[in-house]
Amino acid sequence: MSAFYRREGTLYAEKISLEKIAECYGTPSYVYSRAAIEQAYDAYAHALGSHPGRICYAVKANSNIAVLQVLALRGASFDIVSSGELKRVLQAGGRPENIIFSGVGKTREELVEALTLGIACFNVESEAELDALSFVADELGLQARVSLRVNPDVDAQTHPYISTGLKENKFGIDIDRAFEVYQRAAKLPGINIVGVDCHIGSQLTESQPFIDALERLLLLVDRLADASIAIKHLDLGGGIGVTYRDEQPPSIDDYIGRVIEKLGDRKLALVFEPGRSIVANAGIMLTQVIYLKPTEHKNFAIVDAAMNDNIRPSLYQAWQDVQPLVENTTAGECNWDIVGPVCETGDFLAKDRHLALSSGDQLALMSSGAYGFVMSSNYNSRGRACEVMVDGEQHHLIRARESFEDLIKGESLLPDEEDS
Ligand code: LLP
């Protein structure tokens, strides 16, 4: 059963009614199910089975330290893209030897920090980064374990903003140059080549583009083996897409099974960096209707959450389901645009949803666990929402709602004219 379900007209998260959560913590708020996070992680761990490798949760999808803690306790490794994410993982109980570091723009300070801690692998995205890493490692008298992120020029057939594996994208090293770069890397001081990786995009609902990329990477691995450059692991980047509406992604078992089969008798460990598929459907965002504004052209339900709380609908035209926390049995149904209080036409959470609504009703924006809170902002001086973790019959506040003091933290007024 899904962690979020309806019983007698009321929406539940695990064993708690969401109406109760809204009453306890207010709205807007993000609510996560611990069991759903664990289940999603377990699906990857199970699919990998006894094949050597690791599941590195992509911290960017949801970086709350309690979420990371749940995953660390489950045995997950982590994929990070900044010093901030690195520190979060350590804070949550993750260990450096279970961390891989992705990202196009790692700074010298970030390289030093991660090297000194002894992380598992750097996913290097350019020749300039390779040189910088070699220099820093050599200076520190350390060896950096390295995988080159190759851009395989594969069309992921997803939204252009989250498609990353085409030649025109800023990511990775062109597959046609990768062999030469590996040859050079093999001779650089402080560099220990361990892997090859790619990440072609997010929210892929078919495994074929992943398999196309894998085939290209395997050609490279074989060519490198012939040149005595041994690759120990192959990292296929982010996970499989999820169901927001009616998408039918392959099962994790099917996907990873196909990958393992393609390896043939090559002795390659496997690394996956799933983010969305671990947390998207393990989280929802709660909001409350402030005003109903039916007009001649459109009906607007103005709610207390906005594009600053969840930017996915505005930025990617993302569709996420809207459900009432308690079914409204008095109002008539009609089509509503669910919009926020922010001063932008693009401030909407959902459009044309057939719902029975009254002012004061509470709603859930489903599938909000990934790239929801982490992409939220303080636009319009709105404090960010709180985050709550449900665990069976228990619920825990895992991030407090931001106050006005939080909003202006670090800001200061100019000195008085007389003082200057
Ligand atoms: N590895 C790398 C190097 C990545 O860049 C990403 C996501 C992942 C792993 C995780 O991919 P996933 O398993 O989540 O598909 N904000 C967008 C998604 C941006 C994805 C960025 N990279 C959204 O809300 O749809």
Boltz pocket constraint, residues with backbone or C-beta under 6 A from the ligand:
constraints:
  - pocket:
      binder: B
      contacts: [[A, 58], [A, 61], [A, 79], [A, 102], [A, 103], [A, 161], [A, 162], [A, 199], [A, 201], [A, 202], [A, 203], [A, 237], [A, 238], [A, 239], [A, 240], [A, 273], [A, 274], [A, 275], [A, 276], [A, 277], [A, 312], [A, 316], [A, 370], [A, 371]]
      max_distance: 6.0
